[in-house]
Amino acid sequence: MHLRPAFIVPSVALLLAPALFGDENLRPPAKVTSTQRLDFGPAGSIHVNASRGDLYVEAWDLPVVELNVTRFLPFEYAIGQAQRAKQELDAVKVTAEQKTPGDLDIVTTASAHLALWWPPTWGPNRNPVRLEYHVHVPRASRIEIHHGIGLVSVSGVTGDIDATCRRGDIVLWLPESGNYAIDAKNKLGKVSSDFEGRSHEQFLVGQKFANANASPAQHLHLRMGFGGITFKPILPESEADRTLGSAAK
């Protein structure tokens, strides 16, 4: 009766050994980071199309748009698959094109192909590559975002914002003293706001939030398929720190 634990403990240790020490034939998830900086007007229009993953847009006091993008695979890969990992990363591209001095397009594209990973994936929207965007924009920029799956966070922007997300979360960080005309609708999920407005349930599973502030006001038009929409104030001390940080750059 007392021999059974003696056999169980070594067996468990052997099972856990690969997880503890790792596989020598595997490499960490592949990752590539790129940065673009473009001169831009103080109140131009910025269009973000087909983004996915985590998108962070932050205002600063420079007449420049800075786009920092990290592309990465969410899993380790074998030594012999290094070239394949590179091909997967290269298949996804994020480009910034300035058609006019006051109009900028940031577009994400992915080559349509059958990936050799498990589970198999087809088409440009099912590429296994994950994306994280950090975009600094002039404070008064007008922002238009069409996002797939993931997080959209916009902070400190004082121009109009129009954002759609298929599944995930939209979070707007707004100056506490601003005047906002809000039109937010969520098909399946909640709208949460620290600013004044009226909330209406939509077909039991969705929600609409709106207000009617007098002009002039910053127009915020948000649409979510499945997830959450949140409006949060930026505290004055946080805004001061952000301004100092922008000036230092």
Buried (B, 14 or more C-beta within 10 A) or exposed (E): EEEEEEEEEEEEEEEEEEEEEEEEEEBEEBBBEEEBEEEBBEEBBBBBEBBBBBBBBBBBBBEBBBBBBBBBBEEBBEEEBEEBBEBBBEBBBBEBEBEEEBBBBBBBEBEEBEBEBEEEBEEBEBBBBBBBBBBBBBBBBBBBBBBBBBBBBBBBBBBBBBBBBBBBBBBBBBBEEBEBBBBBBBBBBBBBBEBEBEEEEBEEEBBBBBBEBEEEBBBBBBBBBBBBBBBBBBEEEBBEEBBEEBEEE
